[in-house]
Amino acid sequence: MLTDLNQNQIKCVSCASGPVVVIAGAGTGKTTVLTKRIAYLIKHMHFNPYEILAITFTNKAANEMRNRVAKLLENEANGITIGTFHSLCLRILRVEIATIGNFNANFNVIDEEEQITIINDLIHDFKISLGKRQFTAKKIRAVISEAKRKGINLEEINDYGKMKALGVYDFDELKVIKLINIQYHKKLMENNLLDFDDLIIFVLAIFDEHPEIVNKWSNFFKYILVDEFQDTDKNQFRIIKYLVNAQLNNIFVVGDEDQTIYTWRGAYPEIFREFYLLFPDTQTYILDLNYRSSKKILQLSNTLINHNQRLHEKALITTNEAGEKIILYHGVNEAKFIAKKIKELVASGEFKYEDIAILYRNNTLSRSIENELANARIPYYIYGGLRFYQRREIKDLLAYLRLMVNFNDELSLKRVINVPKRGIGLARIAVLTNYALQNHCTFADAMRASHDDDIVQFLNLIDGFRFQTKDLTVSETLIYIMEKIKYQDFLKDQDDDFDARSENIDELISSIQIYEQNAADPHDINAYLQEIALYTDVSKKKERNLDTVSLMTIHIAKGSEYPVVFIAGINDGILPSGKAENISEERRLFYVAITRAKKLLFLSYSTSYNPRTKADDTKSRFINEIDQNVIEEITDHYQPISDQDTPWFDSHIKQNYRNNYHDQSVEYEIGDVVVHTTFGEGVVIDKVGRFIDVAFKAPHGHQTVAADHKAIKRKLVV
C-alpha cells in the first residue's frame, strides 16, 4: 500500500491518530494520500468502515474517491461514508428533521431554478413590481441565499452596512426582499421542501439546540477526513467541529491555502489558523513533490505565489524534465495567436486537441477566442454549460417520480400538470394558486377541491401510477410513466432537438438501472431521489470524448490538468480583476491556472484598444512578479511592404505621388491588422477594388485608404 508513495506521503498516510493537517501543493497527489489514508485506517488501524466519514466538495470528487478506495479495499470498503457537505447534511436531516417541526423525512430538495420559479410565482401572486431591470427573481434568490450563508436575519436588517454586505443598496428593494423571503420560506414549509442552503442551516440549528443529537453523530463517526479544506466556509467548519469526537479528535484535513480561490463563496484562508487554535496538538505535513508539471512551470508558479503572505511556506519541486520556456505573447490579437499555435502543436503530431485547454478569468473573454478557433476550424468545447439534471426533459421525468413520493410538491405539480399538454393552461393554474392563497391550503389541496375534468383526470392519472407501479423498480416505473403519457411523442412535437433529448432520457434510465444494481431496495423511489438530490456533476456528454480543445474559466479548471495550457487576458483590469478587493486571491487564481499545465504553458495579454476599459490595455502586474528567466516573449511584428516609411499626404510637402505607391498591388484580407504612419493601428473591415476600409483607433475611426500606398503595412502575428 505504501510502496508507491514518496516519504512525505508515507508519513501522512501512516501517521498516528489525532488532528492532522496536510498541506498538499498542486499536483502533489492529495487524492492518493486521502484514499490510502482511508485504506490504512481500516487495514492497519482497525477502524470499522462505518466509523469513517470523508467529505469533499463535488460529487465528481466524491465518486473518484469512492472508486479509488474500493480498488484499494475491495469488499472492505462497504459502509464508508464519502460525500459532500450537502449530502452529509441530507443524510442527517432524513433522520433528525422532525426535531425542527413542520417538516418530515420525505422532504424534497429544490435547486436554484426551482427557487427562482417559486419567487417569480410570489411576485406574480402579490402583484409586486420589481422596477429596475437588474432587480430580478434571480437577484432576490441570491440575496436570500447569501443571508443564510452569512447568518444574517433579513427581517432584522435596518442599516445600510448589512444591506451592502448582501449586495442590496436600495431600501425599497430590501422591503420587497423581506416580503418575498417570508412567503418563500412559508411556501417551502407548506410543500415539505428545502433548498441547498437549508441543508446546512437546518443541521446547524438542530446541533445548536440538541447536544444529544450531536453526541449521537460524533460517536457514530470515529474518524473524519476533509478534502479541499481551504474551500470550507464558516458554517461547514462549524459542522465539522460538532462532528469531531471530543475524546478522539480524529480529524484529518487536506488542503492548500495557495489555492483558496472561493472567498466569494465563503471560503477563507484563515481557516488553517482557526484549526490550529481548536486543535493545538495538530500534526502538520507538507506535500511539495509535484508529479504534474515541468521544472520551468513550477519555477514560474513558485515565484508568483511567493508574493503572497502564507501560514505555510513551501516551494513545489519535481523530478520531471526542465521543459520548454513559458511563452508570453503580447499583441493586438491574442486570440489569433492562440489559434495559430494550437494548429502548429496539433500539426506537429505531439499533441491532440484534447490535450489543450484555454483558461480565462471570466466568460466574456471566450467570444473572440471562439471566433478565431471557428475560423481556424479547430474543434472546441466550452465547460460550464447546462448540467445534465438541469435539462428540461430530465427535470420533467424526475418531477413525475417526485409526485409518486410527495404529491404536495407544488413545484413538481406545476411543472408537469400540463406536460404533455392536457389542456391545463396558465389561466387554470392561476385559479388554483389563488384558491390556495385565499383558503390557506396547498396547491395540491386546491387541485383536490377542483371539479375541473382535466384536473380530476390528472389526479386520477397520478393515483393510478402509484397503484400500477407498486411492484416495479424505479427504472421500470419511469419507463411505465413515459409510455402512458407518451412523453417521447410529446418531445417529437417540440421545436427542440429530439434526438439529443431522447439520448439524455436513455442516459437517465441507464443511470437509474446502474443505481438499482447496488441499491438496498431498487423499488424505493424516495431512496433514489435522495441519492441524486445533490448530484451536480455535468452529464456524460459525447463532446467530452471527442478530440476538442477545452475552454473554461480558471475557477472551473481547478482540479484538472492538461499537457498544454493557454492563459488568456492577463491584463490589469482582467487578471487581476478591476473589481477585485483582494489582490492576494487574484494572485492565487493565476497560480491555480499556471499549475494546471504539465508540459507547455502559454501566457498572453492584449495591447489593443479594449472597449471594456476604454483605453489601451496594459499587462497584468503579475507578469512582473514571475521569473523572467523562464519566459520567452513573443509580440506582433510589422511585416514590411517596403523599406520606406512614407508619410501620409501632407499639403505642405512637395510630393512625388508616384513614389508613394507600390508598383505591384498589395492584397489584404478582412480581419488583417494593419499599421498606418498617421492613423496608427487598425483592422481591415472591407475591401472595395484597390481600396480597403479600415477601423482605426480613436480619434481617427473609420478610414478608406489605398491598399497599395506605402504609408500602410500589415502586422504579422508570430
PEKA-V987426 format. One line per field, one symbol per residue. ss: DSSP state (H for helix, E for strand, - for the rest). Layout:
ss: ???
This chain:
ss: ------HHHHHHH------EEEEE-----HHHHHHHHHHHHHH-----HHHEEEEE--HHHHHHHHHHHHHHHHHHH---EEEEHHHHHHHHHHHHHHH--------EEE-HHHHHHHHHHHHHH-----------HHHHHHHHHHHHHH---HHH---HHHHHH-----HHHHHHHHHHHHHHHHHHHH--EEEHHHHHHHHHHHHHH-HHHHHHHHHH--EEEE--HHH-EHHHHHHHHHH-------EEEEE-HHH---HHH-E---HHHHHHHH----EEEEE-E-----HHHHHHHHHHH-----------E--------EEEEEE--HHHHHHHHHHHHHH-----HHHEEEEE--HHHHHHHHHHHHH----EEE-----HHH-HHHHHHHHHHHHHH----HHHHHHH---------HHHHHHHHHHHHH----HHHHHHH---HHHHHHHHHHHHHHHH-----HHHHHHHHHHHH-HHHHHH-----HHHHHHHHHHHHHHHHHHHHH------HHHHHHHH---------HHHH---EEEEEHHHH----EEEEEE---E-EE--E-----HHHHHHHHHHHH--EEEEEEEEEE--EE----EE--E-HHHHH--HHHEEEEE-EEE-----------------HHHHE-----------EEEE---EEEEEEEEE--EEEEEE-----EEEEE--E--EEEEE--
